Amino acid sequence: MTYTIEGRTGPWEIVVGLEVHAQVTSHAKLFSGAATAFGAEPNSQVSFVDAGFPGMLPVINHECVAQAVRTGLGLNAKVNLWSRFDRKNYFYADLPQGYQISQFAHPIIGEGVVEITLADGSAKNIGVTRLHLEQDAGKSLHDQHPQKSFIDLNRSGVALMEIVSEPDIRSPEEAGAYLTKLRQILRYLGTCDGNMDEGSMRADVNVSVRRAGEGYRTRCEVKNVNSIRFVMQSVEAEARRQIEVFETGGTVEQETRLFDTARGITRSMRSKEDAHDYRYFPDPDLPPLVIAQSWVDQLKAALPELPDVRRARYVAMGLSPYDAHVLTLERETAAYFEEVAAGRDAKIAANWVTGDLFAAINRTKTSIAAPPVPAAHLGALLDLLADKTLSGTLAKQVFEAMVEEGKSPGAIVEARGLRQVTDSGAIERIVAGVLDANTDKVAEYRSGKDKLFGFFVGQTMKAMQGKGNPALVNDAVKKLLG
């Protein structure tokens, strides 16, 4: 079903392309040895190269190149064995060199594809135009002094991958699904941490609108959107603004805009510069980047299992598509589940991870990276459930104790005497006592009130403090009532 926005003069279609800037996971910057850790003191991670000192020469970071290639492989994209760095010339206070080293005409990664899944279960391919490496700029701070702006160059020179999509996105939901999937792939590959709140992943959102069957109209770019929710909101807001302009007889001018998150609208930032204004030319300090196919093949062979492949494997293990989707959203969640499920019933393991564990994480305000119950402990609990040491009810009690005390299930079972009773003779004696104490209800049951069977089972389990084997309790009640 095509997503449209209903204007006063009829329906409009949205056309969206995203330019995602993803910070490369690397201990050093793209062309210098300065550190890249988030949260350091301002200007404490700056080399002479990053500060634009005269005579300083850039040296390419091998790991940043490898990370870009891994990302390209994860996007099913073409890896270009020959690429080139250019200088993009413009002046800004936090760009000390007066230019940005980027890849303009010859990127390291060419066309690829990202498959997204929408809420109705349908799938769609979003094309990737290119991925290129470039330096990040520094950061201007305008709120530290009433008359002055401060500059922090810690980000200056940090390696970025700019991932440019085709204009294949047609709704806010598709924009959110694309960005979510891209972030998931980068995290699985370990090439970007995807922490949008820290600025290590952000998006420029290109939006235009058109009538059904028309060609592309003028687009506007909404700059530096730093959350998936805001990307979706900015698509909707900018599309509605453009529709209003067209329907009142105006013309949409190509420009760069900002998304006002408080008001839910976009605001004009500056008219859009054409590419030639940047005076691109090959960086004279850097030779072309030439890589070997054999090296690319080595990187490909070492790639981790990506989410789509892992999700299909989980479905083949007997999990529902929904459970497989939830368990593969984050690499850490999938790793936790793999450890719990190893050698055990995958469906039972999935139920405990997505149910009891997720609930405990929410309640304790922890995370899957530092869970309230280690995967090894949850696996051991499932073993006690499988060998009937614990009933389902007792297992729930033990799990809660594991969350509270941090102990293994075996230690808790022994300390609290929670081992399930499987002695059929002992169970029958307790059932007999329950029946003797409720002779009136026994008579009612035998006169046809079959629903009382559950009452006797419940009373028996209560008398046994939940330690009775449910199947044996049911058998004993049935036998003695008969």
Buried (B, 14 or more C-beta within 10 A) or exposed (E): EEEBBEBEEEEBBBBBBBBBBBBBBBEBBBBBEBBBEEEEEBBEBBBEBBBBEEEBEBEBBEBBBBBBBBBBBBBBBBBBEEBBBBBBBEEEEBBBBEBBBBBBEBBBBBBBBBEBBBEEEEEBEBBBBBBBBBBBBBBEBEEEEEEEEBBBBBBBBBBBBBBBBBBBBBBBBBBBBBBBBBBBBBBBBBBBBBEBEEBBBBBBBBBBBBBEEEEEBBBBBBBBBBBBEBBBBBBBBBBBBBBEBBEEEEEBEEBBBBBEBEEEBBEEBEEBEEEEEBEBEBBEEBEEBEBEEEBBEEBBEEEBBBBBEBBEEBBEBEBEEEBBBBBBBBBBBBBBBBBBBEEBBBBBBBBBBBEBBBEBBEEBEBEBEEBBBBBEBBBBBBBBBEEBBBBEBBBBBBBBBBBEEEBBBBBBBEEEEBBBBBEBEBBBEBBEEBBEEBEEBBEBBEEEEEEBBEBBBEBBBEBBEBBBBBEBBBBBBEEBBE
